[in-house]
Amino acid sequence: MAEFISEIGNNKILMTTVIAWMVAQSLKVFIGTIRERRFNFKWLVGTGGMPSAHAAGVSALAVSTGFEYGWDSAVFAVALIFTFVTMFDAQGVRRAAGKQAGILNRIIDDIYFRKKIGEDRLMELLGHTPIQVLVGSALGIYITFLCYR
């Protein structure tokens, strides 16, 4: 068991990815606490917010894979495609699902409390904003360069 833990700790790609994710998630909590003048546990474990921890983690994963295995390796290509899919999902699909949940909650409230349904149109781009994803990605790349200097 000790050997397994030691090997995990020596996996530079994994450690860089985890560090990038933790820094982004910590920044999200810090920014949220400053902005709202209160701590919200959801910022620590939830999704969404500035910067995107998803983007930071997958960007660190792709760049550290490039450093370890070469920029022309199949492993880097897989990590890069995974990064793009994850970042697209973080700023598109998950955001839309969150907005839909908000609309459904309002419909339930309208039916229950007001006995009527509001007529809001559903927006299509939700979840992380593109800037949150961009900042998260830049943070992940920056942390990777720090870890590999």
N, C-alpha and C positions, 0 to 999 in steps of 0.2 A: 504494500500500500504506500509506503514512504517513497519507493522508487517511482510509482505512478504519479504521486503529487509533485515530486521533483521534476519529472519529465514535463508535466503540464506547466509548471512554473518556468521551465526553460524554453517553452514554445514562444518565441519572440512574436510571431504573427498573432497568436491568441492573446498574449499579454498586451500588445500594442492596441489591438481591437478593443479589449476590455477597458483599457485606460482611456481611450478616446470616448467610448460610450459613457464611462463614469464621469469624465470631465464635462461632457455635454449635458448629461442629466443633472449634475451638480450646478452647472451654470443656469439651467432651466429653473431649478429651485431658487437659486440666488436672485435671478431676474424677477421671477414671480413674487418673491417675498418683498423685494424692493418696490416693485410696481404696485402691489396691493397692500403693502404694509402689514402683512400677516403671512403665516406659514400655512400651506395647504399640503397635506400628505399626498394628495393626488399628483402633485408635481414631481414627487420622488419616484412614484411607481407607474404613473399614467403615461399616455401617449399625447402627442401634440405639444405645441409650445416652442419657444425659441431658446436655443438652437435645436434642430432635429437630432436626437441621439441616434436614431436609425441611420441617418445620413452620415453622421460622424463615424459610427461603427463600421458600416460597410465601406466607406471611403478608406478608412485605416486598414481594413482587411485587404482591399484591392491593392493599395500602394505598398503595404508591407509584403504582400505576396509577390509583387513586381520586384521589390528589393531582394527577396530571398531566392526566387526561382527564375528571375529574368523577365524583362518586359515582353519578350517574344515567346514565353512559355504558354502551354495550354492551360496550366493552373491559373496564371494571371488572367488569361482571356475569360475563363469561367468566373473568376472573382469579379472582374470588371462588368460582365453582363449581369451578374447577380446584384452588383451595386446599382446599376441603372434601373433594373426592375424594382428593387426595393425602394429607391428614391422616387420613382414614378408612382409606385403604390402609396408611399407615405404622403405625397402631396396631392394625390388624386383620389384613388379608390377609398382609402380609409377616411379621408376628409369628407367625401360624399356620404359615406355611411354614418358619420357623426352628425352631419347636417340633417339627414333623414330621421335619425333618432330624435333630434331636437324638434323637428316638425311634428313627428308622431306624438311626442310628449305634449306639445301645444294643442294638438287635435284632441287628445284625451282630456286635457284641462278644459278646453272649450266645450266639449260634450258634457263633461261632468258638472262644471261650475256655471257655464253660461247657456247650456242647452242649445249651442249653435257651433258651427265649424267656421274658422277663419279661412280666407282664400289667399294664402301666401303661395308664391311660386317657389319651387325648389331650385337653389343655386347648384351649379355643377362642380365647381372647384372648392373643395373643403378640406379639413384636416390640417396638415402642415401647409403653410403658404410656400410658394416657390423660394422666397427669400430665406425662410427658416431652413429649408432643405439645402440651399446654397451655403448658408453660414455653417450649418452642421457639417457639410461635406468639406468645406475649407478648414474647419477646426480639426476634423479627422485627419486630413492630409498634413496639416501643420504638426499635429502630435506625432504622426508617423515619422516625419522628418526629424523631429526632436529625438525620438527613440532610436533612430538609425544613424545618428551622427557619430 
